[in-house]
Amino acid sequence: MTNRPRIPFLLPIIILVLLTACSSRTALELTNGGASNYRIALSPNATDIDRQAAEVLQQYLERISGARLPIVVDGSSPASGPLILIGSARTQSDTFLAVDWAALEEDGFHIVTFRDDLFIAGGTEKGTLYGVHTLLETYLGCRMYSPDVTVVPEQASIHLPAIDDTRVPVIRFRSTHYDHAYEQPYRDWHKLDDGNVDRFLEWSTRVHTFNRLVPPEQYFKDHPEYFSEINGIRVPDTQLCLTNEDVFQIIVERLREMMAEHPDVKYWSVSQNDTYGNCQCEECRALDEQEGSPIGSLLTFVNRVAAEFPDRIITTLAYQYTRVAPKNLRPAENVCITLCSIECDRSGSLPADPDNASFADDVRDWSAIASHLYIWDYVVQFRNLVSPFPNFHVLQPNIRFFVENGIDAIFEQGSGGIRGEFTDLRSYLIAKLLWDPDADVDAIIDDFLSGYYGEAAPYLRRYIDLMTRSLLRSGERLDIYGNPYTPVEGYLSPRLMAKYERLFDQAVTAVAEAPDVLERVRFARLPLEYARLEQAKRYGTGKWGFFVLDDSGTWSVRPEMRQRLDDFITMCEEAGYNRLHEHGGPPMEYRQVLLELFDKSMESHLALFRPVTVNTEWSPTYPANGVDTFTDGLKGIPDYTCNWLGFEGHDMEVLIDLQEPTTVSEISTDFLQVFYSWVWLPTEVVYSVSDDGERFTEVARLLNTVSDQRDGSFIETFEARFDPVEARYVKVEAVNRKICPEWHQGHPGRSWIFADEIIVR
């Protein structure tokens, strides 16, 4: 992960060949008719990786041809027949190969056919094993598409062409953070590192460690000065005061204790919590102003910690408010900067999309000053993991951009242990690009689709390409915290959704006689089914909505949509989709939320579908159905992104035209509170009525009695009953607290209120 000139990807390794010339590279016949006279040779000082590589090769050659080649120690017996030499093994003939091991680094390898022998040499870590896997994949046609779907061509005779193949990866640390990468055989086959175990990230604390190093529950009561000062108030649940000497001593001592418990661990994280709220005390603020961002106080502190542990690497985050590189300060030689791309738009690549220009600048700036720079990139839609997310086109240009800026450690954060959209394909493609950023992306995708989905492959390829083209034509942002109902005018429009579904219908027909492949195709379709369900929340009624008005004038759920929900949940459980979003519950919990939505929504009342005017500023960030959100009949769920209209730092004033004088005796409005997302109930709600829309009479004033520190995400209904009055217009005013409470990490940021259905009876 050092920022330094790298060895070009296919730079020839110096192979000293004695008593021969390059013309000795020859084609080989490893097996013939299910038999072989080859042996797999290990040196007397073979490493564990050498032995593992030999055993993997032995197993696969037997699976391919039926021939089981013996594994021997080179030199333990007289030479008798040709050899496959693994690692540092040497032939006993007059042929002798010496490898420039240093040039292979940790994971590079050299495969060469020499006279009658096959030689596979690897670097100091897993190079030999990776060489064996490349031989199997590139030259013998084996594939590991997923831990459960592999291809091993069966052939009694194995012929190899003349080979002289050297590969040294330009990215030294490669992690995809998918459930497949938790499986050791898959991880080794695709040359991936385990971010929690392998050499580069061998740490017991990874990121967001302030609270673990200085627990607020242990220290805040007696020492509030250890924690962030925000507007003159010390706050426990944000960050640390990084100019407090006691904080420095506590962290250094804690690290010493942890290092003593784990003496072999090299990398240790001293990094901000996963929130905002950096300290604004006079001393911290001075350092931040000097360096142009809160990185000033953080990096000054981390450099001091690193000086205490010169034989370890201290890692910290350049994340959100600390992302911008400092003006003058430089990371110490043993400080690793973890730069995170969380805010970026995934519809365009990092170097080319103007919306990503600031992050691209940060990559260049940090690359110029950091000895160790590690990229934490994001490649899925975390809020809706089972949702269409067409970002395949940016994966390669982004990885190439990192490499061009000297970055050789990349963590692509996928969905972890949670299944998501095209998990198998994403994991496969990203692994290939991390090993070789210049690989042929189209060829990789086509190979995977053909091997994994069989005869359905052409339809799935058209599906992926059509969605990508549609996204690019729409000009819409692709956000990792997005959803499938915002782009209903773009790449997930009704017209395009119908096209996508037809392609999947064709895919299903193509593999109808292949049950295993059919199941994979059905699982691949789940994101479309999820998008339909999520969009139905927004549409409400009509062709794509949940609800229909029956002959009796009662709103009910379309039977086909209820069945669609049940089928979706069943398939999710069959496919192993244990959660639908990063911090969500199981699919059955999602089903329960929708059933509650069915029960609460589409009540016939006086304001249903009546015209609405909003007289104060509402946020287009969460548009729902615009001003119609208040009278569309669709009840919001405990998720502010769905069917809620938001007001950031503003009061709410809504006017409903009942269109004719009507007797009114009851008004209610739903509001949401999720204080960790800066969303609170209004401090008070006022209901008024009018005959002409100009002169209003107050009929109710309701004060909020719910604690602003009540945890969780919940809905509160502000309901008023009063003596019947004749009115045509109803006005609802809700008072926003305007800024987050002093105790809250967001103070003095603007607070939100989210409101939904206004019911008039």
N, C-alpha and C positions, 0 to 999 in steps of 0.2 A: 504494500500500500504506500510505498515511497513515491513521492513526486519527483521523478527523475527520468532521463531518457530511457526508453524501453528498447529491448531487443525486438526488431521487426518480426512479425508473426511467423514467417516461413524462412527465417535466416538459416542458411545451411550450417549445421554443426560440423566442426572439423573432425572428420573421421580419418584416423591414421591407419591406412591399410598397408600392411607389410606383405611383400612377396606376391602382390596381385595388383590389378588395375581395375578401374571402374567397369570395365567390360565384364567383370565377374558377377555383376548383378544379373541374376537369372530367374526365370520362371520356375516354380516348384510344384510338385504334385505331393501334397501332404498325405492324402489317403487315396486308395484305389480299391473299388469294390468293397468298401467297408473295412479295409485292412490298411495298416501303415507300418513302415519300418522306422518312423521318426520317434524320437524321445524328446521330452521337455526337460531341459537342463537348467539347474540352479547352481549358483556358486556355493562353495562351502560356507561363506559368510552372508548368505542370502538374508534379506530383511523380511519382516512379516509381510510387507506389501509385495515383495517378489514372490513369496510363497502363495499369497492370495491370488496374484496374477496368474501364476502357473496353474493353480487349481481351477480358476475360472476358465482359462483357455482349454484345459483338459475336459471340463464338463461340456462346454459348448461344442468342441470338435466331436465329442461323442454323440451329442444330440443331433448334430448335422449329419454325420457320416456313419455312426455306429461304431467307429474305431476309438478305443480308449488308449490314448498314448501314455506310457509310463512317465512319471516324474522322477528324475535322477539328479544326483549331485554331480556336477561336472568334475571329471577327474577322479571319481571314486572307482571307476572301472575302465578298462581299455575301451577306446572308441570303437563302436560297432554301429555304423549307420549314421544317417544325417540327424541333425539336432535342431530343435527350436530353443535358442538360448535366451533365457529370461534374466533381465537385470544385468549384473556384472559377470555373468558366466562366460567362460572362454572355451573355445574349441581345443581339442587335443591334437588337432592336425597342424599342418604348417601354416594354416590361416589364423591370423590373430587380429582382432579389432580392438582398438583403444578409443574410448569415447571421451569427448570433452564434457565431463559431467557438469562443470560449473555453468556452461552455456545452456544446459537444459533446465537450470534453476530448479524450482520445486516440482512442477507438474508437467514440464516438457518431456518429450520422448522422441526416440528415433527408431524407425522400423526399416530394416534393410534385408533383402534377400542376397546371400553371398555364397556363390557356388551352390552347394546343396543345402545350405543352412539358412534358417530364418532367425534374425537377431532382433530383439526388442529391448531397448535400453531406456531407462527413465530417470527423471530427476530425483531430488532428495526426498520428496514426499510421496505422491501417488503417481508419478509419471509412468512407471512401468505398467501399473494397472490400467491407466488411461490409454497407454499404447496398445494393450491387449484388446480393450473395448473398441478402439478405433479399427484395429485389424478386423474384428468381428463385424463391425457395422459397415465400414467403408469397403472392405474387400471381400467379405463373405455374406453380406446382405442381411445380417441380423438387425433387429430393431427392438427397442423397449419403449413403446409408446406410452405406457403407464405401468405401474407395478403389476397390474393384472393382465395387460395386453402386450404380449411380446410376439415377435416373428423370428423363427429359426428355420431357415430353408433346409429341407432334408435332401441330401445328395450323397450317394455312396462314394463318389470321388471328389476330392477338393483340390482345385488347381488355383495357384496364386500367380499373378503376373510378376514380372520383375518389379521390386519395390525399393524405393529410396525416399522415405517419407519422414520429414522432421517437422515437429510442431511444438511451438512454445507459446503459451497464451499470453496476450498482452494484459489481460485482466487477471491479477493474481488471486483475488478473492472474489468468488462468484456464488451468489445465493439468490434463490427465487422465492423463498418463503411460501411454498405451497405444501399441501399435505404429502404429495408424492416425494418431496425432498426429505421428508422424515424417514423414508424407507431407504436403508443403507444401499441395497443393490441398485435402486434407481438413481440415487445420488451419485454413486460411483460411476455408473454407466454414463451419466450425463456430465460428469466431471464438475460436480457442484460441491461447494463447501457447506457444512452445517454451521449456520451462524451462531449456534450456541456451544459448539464443541471444538471445531477445527482451529487451526493454528492462529488465524488472524483475530478472531473474536473470542478467544479463550478467556472469557471473563464471567464472573459470577454476578456482576451488576452491569446492565447493558446501557440503558438510557433512562432519563427522567429519574435521577437518583437522589435529588436533594432531600426529599422526605425520608428516604431510607437512611441517608447518612446523618441527618439531623431531624429526627421525628418530631413534628410539632406537638404531638400528644405528650411527649416526654419533656420538651423544653419550653413551649410557648408560655405556659402559665407563669413561670418564674423568670423567663428571659425573652420577653416579646421582642427585645432589640436584636435577636438573632434573625428575625424574619423581616420581610419586605415592609418598608414604610411607604404607604400610599396616601397622599394628601394629609400627611401628618399623623396617620394612624397605622400602627403595626398590625399586619394581617397574617394569620397563620397558614392559610391554605393557598398560598401563591408561591413565592420564591424565598430565597435567603438574602440576608444583607451581606453582600460579598466584601464589604470593607470592615466587617466586624472581626477583630482578631480572635475572639473566642470561637467563632464559627470556623475559622481557618484551623485552629488547633484541634477542635473536635473532629473535623473531617480527616485531618492528617492522622490523628490517633486511631480513628475508626478504620481507616485504610490499612494502617500498620497491622491492626488485629486481623483484618480479613486476609491480608496478604500472608500473614503467618499461618492461617488456616489453609490457604491455597497457594503454596509457594511456587507452583509451576505456572500459575496464571500470569500472563504478561499484560493484558489490557484491562484497565479499570476506568469506569465511567464516573465523572464528576459533572453532572449535567442537569439543566433546568427541568423542573416539573412540567408535565404536559398541560400547561395553562399559561396565562399571561401574568401580569402583576409583578414586574421586576421592581426592585427596590429603588425608591426615589429619594432616599436620604441625601443629605448634602454631599457626603463623600462619594457615594455611588454615582450620583448624578454628575458630579464633576468629571469622573472617569468616562462616563458615557458621552458627555458633551465633547470631551477631548477627542474621542475616537469616532464620533458621528452616529453612534447607536449603542444600545445596551450591551453590545458585545464588549465594550470597553471594560466594564467592571467584571464581566464574566471571564474574559480571557486573561485579564490581569490576575485574577484569583486562581484560575486553572494553571497558569504558568508558575505561580508560586507553589502550588501543590506538586506540580511535576518536578520542580527543583528538589523536592524532598525524596523523590523516588527516581533517580536517574537511570536505573536499570529496568524500569517499567514504562509502559505507554499509558498516559492519562488521556482519556477521550472526553470530548464534550460536544455539545450540539451547536450547530448554526441553524437555528430552527425558529420559524415565525419571527418573533421580535429580535432575535440575535442573528438573523440570517446574513445581514450585510457585513462584509469584511471590514475590519478596522482601518482607520486612515493611516496610522503610524505603527501601532503595535503589531508584533509578529508572534505566531505560536512558537513555543519552545520546541527544540528538536524532538523531544519525546512527548509532544502533544499531538493527538489525532483529532482533526476536525471532522465531525459527521454533518455533512451538508444535506438538508432535506428539501424536497421539491413539493411539499404538500399543497401549496397554493396554485400550482401550475394548471394550465388548460391543456387537456389531453387531446383536443381536436387537432392541434398542430404541434410540430416538433419544437423542442426547446430552442434550437439555434435559429429557426426560421419564423416562428410565430411571434408577431409583435407583442402579443399579450404575455409572452414568456421572456421578454427581453431582460427584465430586471433579474430574473433568476439566472439567465445565461451570463449576465454580467457578474453575478455573484460567483458562478463557477469559475470564470476566468480570474477574478480577483483572488479568490481563495487559492486557486491552483498556483498562482504566482508567489504566494508567501508561505504555504503550509508544506512542511516536510511529509506529513501524513494526511491525506485527504480521502475521505470515505464518503461515497454517495449513498444516501437513503432515498430511493425513488419509489413511486407508488404506481401500480399498474391495474388496479381494479376499482370498482365503484363500491366504497365501503358501506355506504348507507343502504345500498340495494345490491348485494352480492349476486343475487339471482336475477339479473336484469341485463338487457342488451347494453354492451359497453364497447362500441367500435373503435378501439385504439390500436389495433394491430399495426396500422401504418406508421405509428410514431415510435415503435419500440426500437427498431434498428437505428434511425437517425439520432435518437436520444443517447443510446449506448455509444454510438460512434462519436458523438459530441463529447461525452465524458472522456473517452480514450484520447481524442485529439487534444484534450487539455491535461493530459498526463495522469489521469486518474486510473488507478489499477485495482480498486476495491469497490465493488458495487453490490448493493443489497436491493433487489427488486421486491418490494413488499407486495406479495400477492395476498391471498385470502387465508393464509396459514392453514390451520386444521379444519377450515370451513370450506365445503364445496361451493363453487360458484360457476358463473357463466364460462363455458369452454375451459374449465380448469385444466384438463389434460392437454389441450392444445397450447394454452398459454405457458404452462410449465415447460413443455417440450420446446417450444419456439424460443422462449427466453433463455433457456439453458444453452441452446445451440448458439445464440447470439452472444452470450457472455463468454463462451469459449472462442468463438470466431465472429467478431463484429462485422466482418465483410461477407459472411455467409449469404447464400442465395435464399432470401426470405420466401419467395414464391415457391421455390423448389421444396423447401422444408415444409411449408404449409400443405402443398399438394401431396407430398409423401405421407405426411401424417394423416390427412383426411382419407387418402386412399387406403392406408393400412388400418386405420381405426374405424372408419365408417363404410368401407367397402364400396358397393355400387351406389351408395347415397352420396359419395364424395362430391360429384359435380354439382349437385344441388346445394350442398352446404357451402361450397366455394362461391357459388353465385349469390347465396344469401349473405355471406361475409362481405363480398365485394359490393353488392348493391347497398348494404347498410352503410359501408364506409363512404361510397360516393354520395349517398344521400346526406350524410352528416356534413361532408365538405361543401356540398352545394348549399346547405341550409345556413352556413356561417355560424351555427350555434356553438356555444361553449360546451365542452365535455368535462364535467367536474367529477372528482372522485367522491364527492358528497351529493351528487345529483340524484335524479329519480326518473322513472319512465313516463311520468305524466307531464313534465314540463315540455318535452320536445314533441307534443302532439301536432304541432304545425310543421315539424321538421322531419327528422329521420325516423320518428315513430308515429307518423300521421296515420289516420285510418286507411288511406289508400296504400301506403307502403306496408302497413301491418298485414293487409290482405295479401299483398305480393309475397311477403315473407312466409305467411302461412301456406300459401300454395306451393312454395318451394319445399317446405317441410312435408306437405302432403305427398309430393313427388318422391321425396327422399324415403318416406315410410314405405311407399309402394315398391320402390326399388329393392328394398331389403326385407320385404315381407316374409320371405322364406328362410331368412337367417336370423333366428331368435336373438342371439347374443348381440349382433350388430343392430338389430331393430331396437333393442333396449337402449343402446347407446344413442341412437338417433332420437328416440322418445325423450331421453334425458336432456339431450342438447336442445330440445324444443321448450324445455321448462322456462327459460327466460322470456320467451314470447308469451307463454301462458301467464306468467307473473305480470308482465307489462299490461296484458289485457285486464287483469284483475285490478291493478293499481290505477289504470286509466279509467276504469268503470267508476272508481270513487269520485273522479273529477267530473266525468260526464253526467253521472247521476241517472238521468233519464235518456230517452232516445235509443237509437240503435245500439250504441256502445255502452250504455249505462246499466246499472243494476236493476233499476226500478221501472215498473210499468203500471199504468192505471187500468184496473180491471173494469168490467161492465158495471159493477156496483158502485164505482167511484172511489174505490179503496186502492191505495198504493201497495204494491207487493213486489217481492223480489222475483225476477225472471227465473223460472225453474232451470233453464239452461245455464244461467250464471251460477246458481247455487251448486249445480252439478259440476260445473267447471272448477269451482273452488274445491269441492271434495276430491275431484280427480287430481288436481294440482297437489294437494296435500299428500295424497296417497303416493304419487310419483316422487315427490320430494323425499319422503321417508324411504322409498325403495332405492333412490339414488344416493342416499347418505347425506342429504342436505340438512345438517343438524341446526343451522341458523340461516336466516335470510338476510340479515345484515350484521355488521361487525359486532355490535353489542346487544343484539336482539335475542329473543327466545327461540324455541323450536318451532317448526311449521305449524304444529297444532295451536300454539299460542297466536300465531298470525290468523289462523282460522277463527279463533275465538273473538279476536278483535273485529274481524269482518262481520261475524254473526251479531255482535253488539251494534255495529254500524247498521246492519239490516233492521234490527229491532227499533233503533232510535230514529232512523231517518224517514223522510217523506211523510211526515204528519201533515194532514190537511189543516191549514189554519188561515187566518185572514190575510197574512202577509205573504203567503206562498206565491212565488213568481211575480210579486208586485215590483214596480220600478223602485230603484234605490239610488240615492245620491249620497256620496261621502264628501263631507265638507272640510275634512282635515286630511293631511298627507298620509297615505298608506304606502307601505314598502313594496316595490315591484319584485323584490328578491323572492318573496313567497306569494305569488299572485293568486293562487287557488283559482276561483272563477271570477276574479275581479270583484267589483262591487256587488255582483249578483250572489256572491258567497253568502250574504246575509239572508237571502230569501230563496235559495235554490233547493231547500228541503234536505240537503245533505249535511248530516251532523259530523263535526270533526271528531277525530280519535285523539288519544293522548300523544300526538305527533304534530308539531307545529308546521311541518311541511305539507300537511294534507288537510285541505278544506278549512283553513284558517286564514284570515286576513290580518296582517301584522302592522303595528304602528310603533316605530322606533323613536322614542323620545318625544312623541306627540300624543296629545289627547285624541280621542275618537269622537267624531260627531257624525251620525248617520241619520238620514231622513228617508222614511218609507212612505210612498204614496199608495194608499189603499184604493185609490181611483174613484171612490164614492163614499159619501158619509156612511159610517158604520158604527154600531155600538161596540165599544171596547171596554173590557174590564180586567184584562190580564196581559202583561207583557213580560217576556223573559229573554235573556241573552246568555249564551255560553261563553265563558272565558277560560283560558288555559294558564297554568302556572308550571314552569320548569325552571327553577331559579338558577340551576347550574348552567342553563343556556341563556341567562339574563332575561327570562320571561316571568313576569309577575301578574297577578290579578290587579285590576284597577283599584285605586284607593276608594273610589265611589262611582256609582252609576246613577244617572238621572234620567227618568222617563217623562216625556212631555207629549201633549197632543195638541192638534190645531185643526181648525176648519179650513183655513186658507193657505197654510204653509208659511205664514209670516208671523202671526201672533200665537204664541204657544202657552199652554197652561201646564205647569208641572203637576204630575199625578203621583210620582213616587221618587224618593231619593234613598238609595241603598248604600250603606257604608260597608266596606269590606271588613270582615271579622276574622279572616284566615291569616295565620302567621306568615310573614314573608320568608321565614326560614323553614317552612314545611317542605320536606324533601319529596323527591319523586316527580313524576309527570302526571298531573291530574286536572280534571275539568270541574269548574264550579259554575253553577247556574244562578244568575242574579234574577230572581223572579219577584214580580210585584203584582198583587191583586188589589183592586180599588173599586169604588162605586162606579157602576157603568156610566160612560160618557159617550156622547156622539162626536165622532171625529173622522176626518179623512186622512190626516197626516199624523205619523208617529215619529218622534225624534228620540234617539238614544245617544246619550253623552256618557263617555267613560273617561275618567281622569287617570292619566298615566303618572307614575311617580317621577318620571322624566330621567332620573339617573339611578344607577344601581345603589343600594344601601351602602353605608360606610363600611359595614362588616364584610361586604362581598368583594371578591377578587376583581370584579369589573368596575368598581368605583374608581373614578367618577364617570365611567362610560354610560352611554344612554341605555335605558331599560326599555323593554318591549311590553306591549300588551297584544295578545292575539284573541280575536273575537270571531264567533261563528254565528250560527242561525239565530235570527231575531224572530221569536214566535209571538204573534198577536192573536188573542182570542177575544 
